């Protein structure tokens, strides 16, 4: 093995892959809880619970309003809105 290269570890069956982070759940907590989010967006708590279970927000207007309330920077609000809607993060353009 060449110097400087780390050995690859073999899986041993005990380690399980990490479950993906539920961004909707985390964003609800960051906004102040389910009641605050429902009041902010004008949606019911069952609707909010459905979005949390799905892991994405299906209402486009709610996505934009929620992201705008949490991230005052337009670029950060756009990234958050994409992730809340369940879309993949946009790749950043590299300068040549």
MOPAC internal coordinates of N, CA, C and O (Angstrom, degrees):
PM7 1SCF
backbone

  N    0.0000 0     0.00 0     0.00 0    0    0    0
  C    1.4448 1     0.00 0     0.00 0    1    0    0
  C    1.5286 1   108.20 1     0.00 0    2    1    0
  O    1.2310 1   119.68 1   -47.75 1    3    2    1
  N    1.3551 1   118.21 1   132.25 1    3    2    1
  C    1.4682 1   120.94 1  -179.58 1    5    3    2
  C    1.5309 1   111.21 1   -63.87 1    6    5    3
  O    1.2310 1   121.46 1   -28.99 1    7    6    5
  N    1.3094 1   114.81 1   151.01 1    7    6    5
  C    1.4652 1   120.12 1   180.00 1    9    7    6
  C    1.5248 1   109.45 1   -65.14 1   10    9    7
  O    1.2310 1   120.89 1   -38.37 1   11   10    9
  N    1.3104 1   115.91 1   141.63 1   11   10    9
  C    1.4597 1   120.61 1   176.44 1   13   11   10
  C    1.5188 1   113.57 1    92.43 1   14   13   11
  O    1.2310 1   119.77 1   168.97 1   15   14   13
  N    1.3219 1   118.05 1   -11.03 1   15   14   13
  C    1.4642 1   119.96 1   179.46 1   17   15   14
  C    1.5229 1   109.51 1   -93.98 1   18   17   15
  O    1.2310 1   121.21 1   -46.86 1   19   18   17
  N    1.2898 1   115.30 1   133.14 1   19   18   17
  C    1.4635 1   119.90 1   179.20 1   21   19   18
  C    1.5276 1   109.70 1   -83.11 1   22   21   19
  O    1.2310 1   121.37 1   -34.17 1   23   22   21
  N    1.3171 1   114.98 1   145.83 1   23   22   21
  C    1.4599 1   119.10 1   177.31 1   25   23   22
  C    1.5169 1   109.99 1   -71.91 1   26   25   23
  O    1.2310 1   120.59 1   -37.62 1   27   26   25
  N    1.3012 1   116.47 1   142.38 1   27   26   25
  C    1.4592 1   120.52 1   175.74 1   29   27   26
  C    1.5154 1   108.67 1   -78.84 1   30   29   27
  O    1.2310 1   121.05 1   -44.52 1   31   30   29
  N    1.3038 1   115.60 1   135.48 1   31   30   29
  C    1.4546 1   120.17 1   179.16 1   33   31   30
  C    1.5214 1   109.14 1   -88.30 1   34   33   31
  O    1.2310 1   121.52 1   -44.72 1   35   34   33
  N    1.2877 1   114.70 1   135.28 1   35   34   33
  C    1.4582 1   119.45 1   178.00 1   37   35   34
  C    1.5230 1   109.01 1   -83.67 1   38   37   35
  O    1.2310 1   120.11 1   -39.33 1   39   38   37
  N    1.3298 1   117.39 1   140.67 1   39   38   37
  C    1.4606 1   118.20 1   175.58 1   41   39   38
  C    1.5269 1   109.98 1   -68.22 1   42   41   39
  O    1.2310 1   120.39 1   -39.26 1   43   42   41
  N    1.2984 1   116.86 1   140.74 1   43   42   41
  C    1.4514 1   120.05 1  -177.79 1   45   43   42
  C    1.5257 1   112.67 1  -109.80 1   46   45   43
  O    1.2310 1   119.90 1  -174.17 1   47   46   45
  N    1.3132 1   117.80 1     5.83 1   47   46   45
  C    1.4511 1   120.79 1   177.41 1   49   47   46
  C    1.5139 1   114.16 1    88.50 1   50   49   47
  O    1.2310 1   119.82 1   165.22 1   51   50   49
  N    1.3052 1   117.95 1   -14.78 1   51   50   49
  C    1.4602 1   119.59 1   179.93 1   53   51   50
  C    1.5173 1   111.97 1   -87.70 1   54   53   51
  O    1.2310 1   120.44 1   149.24 1   55   54   53
  N    1.3088 1   116.76 1   -30.76 1   55   54   53
  C    1.4562 1   120.79 1  -176.66 1   57   55   54
  C    1.5191 1   109.82 1   -85.90 1   58   57   55
  O    1.2310 1   121.05 1   -52.30 1   59   58   57
  N    1.3037 1   115.59 1   127.70 1   59   58   57
  C    1.4553 1   120.82 1   179.39 1   61   59   58
  C    1.5197 1   108.68 1  -105.45 1   62   61   59
  O    1.2310 1   119.86 1   -29.87 1   63   62   61
  N    1.3236 1   117.88 1   150.13 1   63   62   61
  C    1.4677 1   119.14 1   178.33 1   65   63   62
  C    1.5287 1   110.65 1   -65.80 1   66   65   63
  O    1.2310 1   121.54 1   -29.10 1   67   66   65
  N    1.3039 1   114.66 1   150.90 1   67   66   65
  C    1.4629 1   120.37 1   178.94 1   69   67   66
  C    1.5094 1   110.18 1   -68.57 1   70   69   67
  O    1.2310 1   120.63 1   -37.96 1   71   70   69
  N    1.3208 1   116.40 1   142.04 1   71   70   69
  C    1.4640 1   118.99 1   174.13 1   73   71   70
  C    1.5217 1   107.79 1   -78.58 1   74   73   71
  O    1.2310 1   120.19 1   -33.97 1   75   74   73
  N    1.3186 1   117.24 1   146.03 1   75   74   73
  C    1.4613 1   118.98 1  -179.06 1   77   75   74
  C    1.5305 1   111.09 1   -64.74 1   78   77   75
  O    1.2310 1   120.75 1   -30.30 1   79   78   77
  N    1.3025 1   116.18 1   149.70 1   79   78   77
  C    1.4536 1   122.56 1  -179.38 1   81   79   78
  C    1.5288 1   108.26 1   -74.05 1   82   81   79
  O    1.2310 1   120.50 1   -46.62 1   83   82   81
  N    1.3293 1   116.65 1   133.38 1   83   82   81
  C    1.4517 1   121.05 1   176.06 1   85   83   82
  C    1.5255 1   107.49 1   -85.34 1   86   85   83
  O    1.2310 1   120.84 1   -77.66 1   87   86   85
  N    1.3261 1   116.00 1   102.34 1   87   86   85
  C    1.4581 1   121.38 1  -175.37 1   89   87   86
  C    1.5208 1   111.61 1   -66.46 1   90   89   87
  O    1.2310 1   119.99 1   146.05 1   91   90   89
  N    1.3212 1   117.62 1   -33.95 1   91   90   89
  C    1.4648 1   120.09 1  -179.64 1   93   91   90
  C    1.5238 1   109.54 1   -63.28 1   94   93   91
  O    1.2310 1   120.32 1   135.91 1   95   94   93
  N    1.3296 1   116.99 1   -44.09 1   95   94   93
  C    1.4657 1   120.85 1   178.66 1   97   95   94
  C    1.5268 1   110.40 1   -60.46 1   98   97   95
  O    1.2310 1   120.62 1   132.81 1   99   98   97
  N    1.3135 1   116.43 1   -47.19 1   99   98   97
  C    1.4693 1   119.54 1  -179.25 1  101   99   98
  C    1.5217 1   112.03 1   -64.37 1  102  101   99
  O    1.2310 1   120.39 1   143.09 1  103  102  101
  N    1.3281 1   116.87 1   -36.91 1  103  102  101
  C    1.4593 1   120.45 1  -179.06 1  105  103  102
  C    1.5216 1   110.50 1   -70.87 1  106  105  103
  O    1.2310 1   120.16 1   144.74 1  107  106  105
  N    1.3250 1   117.29 1   -35.26 1  107  106  105
  C    1.4668 1   120.26 1   175.44 1  109  107  106
  C    1.5212 1   109.34 1   -60.84 1  110  109  107
  O    1.2310 1   120.16 1   134.88 1  111  110  109
  N    1.3211 1   117.30 1   -45.12 1  111  110  109
  C    1.4592 1   121.50 1   179.44 1  113  111  110
  C    1.5309 1   110.86 1   -63.80 1  114  113  111
  O    1.2310 1   120.01 1   140.13 1  115  114  113
  N    1.3331 1   117.59 1   -39.87 1  115  114  113
  C    1.4653 1   121.37 1  -178.25 1  117  115  114
  C    1.5257 1   111.67 1   -70.15 1  118  117  115
  O    1.2310 1   120.32 1   153.91 1  119  118  117
  N    1.3253 1   117.00 1   -26.09 1  119  118  117
  C    1.4551 1   120.88 1  -178.23 1  121  119  118
  C    1.5192 1   112.22 1   -83.57 1  122  121  119
  O    1.2310 1   119.70 1   160.68 1  123  122  121
  N    1.3167 1   118.17 1   -19.32 1  123  122  121
  C    1.4523 1   120.04 1   177.95 1  125  123  122
  C    1.5096 1   114.18 1   124.74 1  126  125  123
  O    1.2310 1   120.38 1  -168.19 1  127  126  125
  N    1.3070 1   116.88 1    11.81 1  127  126  125
  C    1.4566 1   120.67 1   177.14 1  129  127  126
  C    1.5130 1   112.46 1   105.90 1  130  129  127
  O    1.2310 1   120.58 1   -11.01 1  131  130  129
  N    1.3297 1   116.51 1   168.99 1  131  130  129
  C    1.4581 1   120.44 1  -174.82 1  133  131  130
  C    1.5217 1   114.10 1   -63.93 1  134  133  131
  O    1.2310 1   119.90 1   142.31 1  135  134  133
  N    1.3266 1   117.80 1   -37.69 1  135  134  133
  C    1.4637 1   119.80 1  -178.73 1  137  135  134
  C    1.5194 1   110.80 1   -66.28 1  138  137  135
  O    1.2310 1   120.12 1   138.59 1  139  138  137
  N    1.3208 1   117.37 1   -41.41 1  139  138  137
  C    1.4634 1   120.92 1   179.11 1  141  139  138
  C    1.5218 1   111.22 1   -64.96 1  142  141  139
  O    1.2310 1   120.29 1   139.70 1  143  142  141
  N    1.3261 1   117.04 1   -40.30 1  143  142  141
  C    1.4689 1   120.50 1  -179.88 1  145  143  142
  C    1.5245 1   110.29 1   -68.22 1  146  145  143
  O    1.2310 1   120.26 1   137.32 1  147  146  145
  N    1.3293 1   117.11 1   -42.68 1  147  146  145
  C    1.4694 1   120.47 1   179.07 1  149  147  146
  C    1.5215 1   110.69 1   -61.48 1  150  149  147
  O    1.2310 1   120.45 1   140.05 1  151  150  149
  N    1.3153 1   116.75 1   -39.95 1  151  150  149
  C    1.4646 1   120.43 1   178.46 1  153  151  150
  C    1.5342 1   110.53 1   -68.63 1  154  153  151
  O    1.2310 1   120.37 1   138.57 1  155  154  153
  N    1.3351 1   116.89 1   -41.43 1  155  154  153
  C    1.4637 1   121.38 1  -179.22 1  157  155  154
  C    1.5243 1   111.86 1   -62.90 1  158  157  155
  O    1.2310 1   120.79 1   135.92 1  159  158  157
  N    1.3345 1   116.09 1   -44.08 1  159  158  157
  C    1.4566 1   120.57 1  -175.20 1  161  159  158
  C    1.5214 1   113.47 1   -90.87 1  162  161  159
  O    1.2310 1   120.04 1   165.36 1  163  162  161
  N    1.3226 1   117.53 1   -14.64 1  163  162  161
  C    1.4598 1   120.38 1  -178.41 1  165  163  162
  C    1.5200 1   112.38 1    73.26 1  166  165  163
  O    1.2310 1   120.54 1  -145.35 1  167  166  165
  N    1.3369 1   116.58 1    34.65 1  167  166  165
  C    1.4700 1   121.39 1   177.94 1  169  167  166
  C    1.5201 1   108.71 1  -117.15 1  170  169  167
  O    1.2310 1   120.96 1   -15.33 1  171  170  169
  N    1.3170 1   115.77 1   164.67 1  171  170  169
  C    1.4622 1   119.97 1   179.56 1  173  171  170
  C    1.5339 1   110.00 1   -83.16 1  174  173  171
  O    1.2310 1   121.35 1   -18.78 1  175  174  173
  N    1.3168 1   115.02 1   161.22 1  175  174  173
  C    1.4619 1   119.93 1   177.18 1  177  175  174
  C    1.5317 1   112.33 1   -64.26 1  178  177  175
  O    1.2310 1   118.92 1   143.00 1  179  178  177
  N    1.3687 1   119.67 1   -37.00 1  179  178  177
  C    1.4651 1   118.25 1   175.44 1  181  179  178
  C    1.5297 1   113.17 1   -62.97 1  182  181  179
  O    1.2310 1   120.04 1   145.02 1  183  182  181
  N    1.3311 1   117.52 1   -34.98 1  183  182  181
  C    1.4675 1   120.38 1   176.55 1  185  183  182
  C    1.5198 1   110.00 1   -65.32 1  186  185  183
  O    1.2310 1   120.86 1   136.79 1  187  186  185
  N    1.3134 1   115.96 1   -43.21 1  187  186  185
  C    1.4590 1   120.28 1   178.68 1  189  187  186
  C    1.5311 1   110.54 1   -63.25 1  190  189  187
  O    1.2310 1   120.40 1   140.50 1  191  190  189
  N    1.3139 1   116.83 1   -39.50 1  191  190  189
  C    1.4658 1   120.58 1   178.09 1  193  191  190
  C    1.5283 1   110.85 1   -65.39 1  194  193  191
  O    1.2310 1   120.10 1   142.95 1  195  194  193
  N    1.3216 1   117.41 1   -37.05 1  195  194  193
  C    1.4697 1   120.81 1   178.11 1  197  195  194
  C    1.5263 1   110.52 1   -65.33 1  198  197  195
  O    1.2310 1   120.18 1   138.06 1  199  198  197
  N    1.3285 1   117.26 1   -41.94 1  199  198  197
  C    1.4625 1   120.97 1   177.90 1  201  199  198
  C    1.5197 1   110.02 1   -63.70 1  202  201  199
  O    1.2310 1   120.54 1   140.42 1  203  202  201
  N    1.3245 1   116.57 1   -39.58 1  203  202  201
  C    1.4648 1   120.03 1  -179.39 1  205  203  202
  C    1.5212 1   111.22 1   -65.59 1  206  205  203
  O    1.2310 1   120.36 1   137.94 1  207  206  205
  N    1.3230 1   116.92 1   -42.06 1  207  206  205
  C    1.4711 1   120.02 1   178.37 1  209  207  206
  C    1.5209 1   111.10 1   -63.92 1  210  209  207
  O    1.2310 1   120.37 1   140.11 1  211  210  209
  N    1.3336 1   116.90 1   -39.89 1  211  210  209
  C    1.4648 1   121.08 1  -179.29 1  213  211  210
  C    1.5261 1   111.52 1   -73.55 1  214  213  211
  O    1.2310 1   120.22 1   154.09 1  215  214  213
  N    1.3277 1   117.18 1   -25.91 1  215  214  213
  C    1.4604 1   120.58 1  -178.76 1  217  215  214
  C    1.5084 1   113.30 1    81.93 1  218  217  215
  O    1.2310 1   120.47 1  -169.15 1  219  218  217
  N    1.3250 1   116.70 1    10.85 1  219  218  217
  C    1.4660 1   121.18 1   176.96 1  221  219  218
  C    1.5175 1   108.77 1  -153.75 1  222  221  219
  O    1.2310 1   120.62 1   -20.58 1  223  222  221
  N    1.3280 1   116.41 1   159.42 1  223  222  221
  C    1.4628 1   122.38 1  -179.71 1  225  223  222
  C    1.5200 1   107.53 1  -102.33 1  226  225  223
  O    1.2310 1   120.66 1   -53.12 1  227  226  225
  N    1.3326 1   116.35 1   126.88 1  227  226  225
  C    1.4613 1   119.89 1  -175.21 1  229  227  226
  C    1.5223 1   113.25 1   -91.07 1  230  229  227
  O    1.2310 1   119.06 1   169.68 1  231  230  229
  N    1.3094 1   119.40 1   -10.32 1  231  230  229
  C    1.4643 1   123.07 1  -178.81 1  233  231  230
  C    1.5258 1   109.49 1   -98.20 1  234  233  231
  O    1.2310 1   120.78 1   -64.29 1  235  234  233
  N    1.3153 1   116.11 1   115.71 1  235  234  233
  C    1.4631 1   120.67 1  -174.81 1  237  235  234
  C    1.5238 1   112.54 1   -64.27 1  238  237  235
  O    1.2310 1   120.17 1   139.18 1  239  238  237
  N    1.3251 1   117.27 1   -40.82 1  239  238  237
  C    1.4659 1   119.82 1  -179.97 1  241  239  238
  C    1.5245 1   110.96 1   -64.31 1  242  241  239
  O    1.2310 1   120.36 1   140.22 1  243  242  241
  N    1.3236 1   116.92 1   -39.78 1  243  242  241
  C    1.4633 1   120.58 1   178.71 1  245  243  242
  C    1.5260 1   110.79 1   -65.67 1  246  245  243
  O    1.2310 1   120.22 1   142.19 1  247  246  245
  N    1.3242 1   117.18 1   -37.81 1  247  246  245
  C    1.4668 1   120.98 1   178.53 1  249  247  246
  C    1.5214 1   110.29 1   -60.20 1  250  249  247
  O    1.2310 1   120.78 1   131.57 1  251  250  249
  N    1.3273 1   116.12 1   -48.43 1  251  250  249
  C    1.4688 1   119.82 1  -177.65 1  253  251  250
  C    1.5228 1   111.97 1   -66.88 1  254  253  251
  O    1.2310 1   120.36 1   139.07 1  255  254  253
  N    1.3231 1   116.92 1   -40.93 1  255  254  253
  C    1.4615 1   119.96 1  -179.96 1  257  255  254
  C    1.5247 1   111.09 1   -66.37 1  258  257  255
  O    1.2310 1   120.36 1   138.22 1  259  258  257
  N    1.3205 1   116.93 1   -41.78 1  259  258  257
  C    1.4629 1   122.07 1  -178.90 1  261  259  258
  C    1.5232 1   110.35 1   -66.18 1  262  261  259
  O    1.2310 1   120.59 1   134.41 1  263  262  261
  N    1.3191 1   116.48 1   -45.59 1  263  262  261
  C    1.4689 1   119.92 1  -179.84 1  265  263  262
  C    1.5184 1   110.86 1   -65.39 1  266  265  263
  O    1.2310 1   120.01 1   140.96 1  267  266  265
  N    1.3287 1   117.58 1   -39.04 1  267  266  265
  C    1.4563 1   120.83 1   178.76 1  269  267  266
  C    1.5156 1   112.64 1   -65.70 1  270  269  267
  O    1.2310 1   120.37 1   146.67 1  271  270  269
  N    1.3363 1   116.90 1   -33.33 1  271  270  269
  C    1.4625 1   120.38 1   179.93 1  273  271  270
  C    1.5295 1   111.35 1   -73.40 1  274  273  271
  O    1.2310 1   120.31 1   148.13 1  275  274  273
  N    1.3317 1   117.00 1   -31.87 1  275  274  273
  C    1.4712 1   120.07 1  -177.46 1  277  275  274
  C    1.5155 1   113.92 1   -87.42 1  278  277  275
  O    1.2310 1   120.50 1   144.35 1  279  278  277
  N    1.3305 1   116.66 1   -35.65 1  279  278  277
  C    1.4656 1   120.43 1  -174.90 1  281  279  278
  C    1.5259 1   109.48 1  -120.91 1  282  281  279
  O    1.2310 1   119.78 1   -75.91 1  283  282  281
  N    1.3247 1   118.02 1   104.09 1  283  282  281
  C    1.4677 1   119.85 1  -179.14 1  285  283  282
  C    1.5296 1   113.09 1   -67.95 1  286  285  283
  O    1.2310 1   119.98 1   154.32 1  287  286  285
  N    1.3189 1   117.65 1   -25.68 1  287  286  285
  C    1.4590 1   121.51 1   177.86 1  289  287  286
  C    1.5333 1   108.89 1   -74.47 1  290  289  287
  O    1.2310 1   119.03 1   -53.97 1  291  290  289
  N    1.3407 1   119.45 1   126.03 1  291  290  289
  C    1.4680 1   120.80 1  -176.99 1  293  291  290
  C    1.5312 1   114.02 1   -58.80 1  294  293  291
  O    1.2310 1   119.94 1   143.03 1  295  294  293
  N    1.3114 1   117.73 1   -36.97 1  295  294  293
  C    1.4696 1   119.83 1  -179.71 1  297  295  294
  C    1.5264 1   110.97 1   -68.25 1  298  297  295
  O    1.2310 1   120.52 1   138.40 1  299  298  297
  N    1.3206 1   116.62 1   -41.60 1  299  298  297
  C    1.4609 1   120.40 1   178.35 1  301  299  298
  C    1.5215 1   111.03 1   -68.17 1  302  301  299
  O    1.2310 1   120.29 1   142.24 1  303  302  301
  N    1.3366 1   117.06 1   -37.76 1  303  302  301
  C    1.4638 1   120.76 1   178.03 1  305  303  302
  C    1.5310 1   110.29 1   -65.03 1  306  305  303
  O    1.2310 1   120.12 1   141.64 1  307  306  305
  N    1.3197 1   117.38 1   -38.36 1  307  306  305
  C    1.4681 1   121.19 1   178.35 1  309  307  306
  C    1.5240 1   110.95 1   -64.53 1  310  309  307
  O    1.2310 1   120.28 1   135.56 1  311  310  309
  N    1.3285 1   117.06 1   -44.44 1  311  310  309
  C    1.4681 1   120.36 1   178.82 1  313  311  310
  C    1.5245 1   111.30 1   -63.24 1  314  313  311
  O    1.2310 1   120.71 1   137.01 1  315  314  313
  N    1.3367 1   116.25 1   -42.99 1  315  314  313
  C    1.4590 1   120.21 1   178.88 1  317  315  314
  C    1.5242 1   110.70 1   -65.10 1  318  317  315
  O    1.2310 1   120.02 1   139.09 1  319  318  317
  N    1.3199 1   117.56 1   -40.91 1  319  318  317
  C    1.4655 1   121.00 1   179.49 1  321  319  318
  C    1.5210 1   111.00 1   -62.37 1  322  321  319
  O    1.2310 1   119.91 1   138.24 1  323  322  321
  N    1.3181 1   117.77 1   -41.76 1  323  322  321
  C    1.4691 1   120.53 1   177.84 1  325  323  322
  C    1.5222 1   110.89 1   -61.83 1  326  325  323
  O    1.2310 1   120.46 1   136.60 1  327  326  325
  N    1.3223 1   116.72 1   -43.40 1  327  326  325
  C    1.4624 1   119.66 1  -178.20 1  329  327  326
  C    1.5211 1   111.70 1   -70.51 1  330  329  327
  O    1.2310 1   119.84 1   142.77 1  331  330  329
  N    1.3421 1   117.91 1   -37.23 1  331  330  329
  C    1.4651 1   120.46 1   177.06 1  333  331  330
  C    1.5263 1   111.44 1   -64.29 1  334  333  331
  O    1.2310 1   120.58 1   145.52 1  335  334  333
  N    1.3182 1   116.49 1   -34.48 1  335  334  333
  C    1.4592 1   120.91 1  -179.53 1  337  335  334
  C    1.5203 1   112.25 1   -77.78 1  338  337  335
  O    1.2310 1   120.31 1   174.17 1  339  338  337
  N    1.3223 1   117.02 1    -5.83 1  339  338  337
  C    1.4582 1   120.32 1   178.88 1  341  339  338
  C    1.5122 1   113.67 1    87.99 1  342  341  339
  O    1.2310 1   120.42 1  -169.08 1  343  342  341
  N    1.3191 1   116.80 1    10.92 1  343  342  341
  C    1.4640 1   120.69 1   178.51 1  345  343  342
  C    1.5210 1   109.62 1   -86.28 1  346  345  343
  O    1.2310 1   119.99 1   -27.35 1  347  346  345
  N    1.3257 1   117.62 1   152.65 1  347  346  345
  C    1.4628 1   118.95 1   177.33 1  349  347  346
  C    1.5259 1   110.84 1   -69.08 1  350  349  347
  O    1.2310 1   120.98 1   -26.84 1  351  350  349
  N    1.2991 1   115.74 1   153.16 1  351  350  349
  C    1.4603 1   120.32 1   177.79 1  353  351  350
  C    1.5181 1   109.21 1   -65.73 1  354  353  351
  O    1.2310 1   120.89 1   -42.27 1  355  354  353
  N    1.3202 1   115.90 1   137.73 1  355  354  353
  C    1.4546 1   119.95 1   178.53 1  357  355  354
  C    1.5135 1   109.34 1   -69.93 1  358  357  355
  O    1.2310 1   121.03 1   -38.78 1  359  358  357
  N    1.3149 1   115.64 1   141.22 1  359  358  357
  C    1.4593 1   118.87 1   175.29 1  361  359  358
  C    1.5134 1   108.93 1   -74.38 1  362  361  359
  O    1.2310 1   121.28 1   -42.00 1  363  362  361
  N    1.2998 1   115.16 1   138.00 1  363  362  361
  C    1.4729 1   119.17 1  -179.42 1  365  363  362
  C    1.5151 1   108.49 1   -77.70 1  366  365  363
  O    1.2310 1   121.41 1   -38.15 1  367  366  365
  N    1.3160 1   114.90 1   141.85 1  367  366  365
  C    1.4546 1   121.26 1   178.52 1  369  367  366
  C    1.5255 1   108.87 1   -71.85 1  370  369  367
  O    1.2310 1   120.49 1   -45.44 1  371  370  369
  N    1.3202 1   116.68 1   134.56 1  371  370  369
  C    1.4656 1   120.27 1   178.32 1  373  371  370
  C    1.5192 1   108.29 1   -96.85 1  374  373  371
  O    1.2310 1   121.10 1   -38.18 1  375  374  373
  N    1.3048 1   115.50 1   141.82 1  375  374  373
  C    1.4629 1   119.51 1   178.50 1  377  375  374
  C    1.5296 1   108.57 1   -83.99 1  378  377  375
  O    1.2310 1   121.34 1   -41.80 1  379  378  377
  N    1.3042 1   115.05 1   138.20 1  379  378  377
  C    1.4672 1   119.83 1  -177.29 1  381  379  378
  C    1.4808 1   113.79 1   -85.53 1  382  381  379
  O    1.2310 1   120.10 1   180.00 1  383  382  381

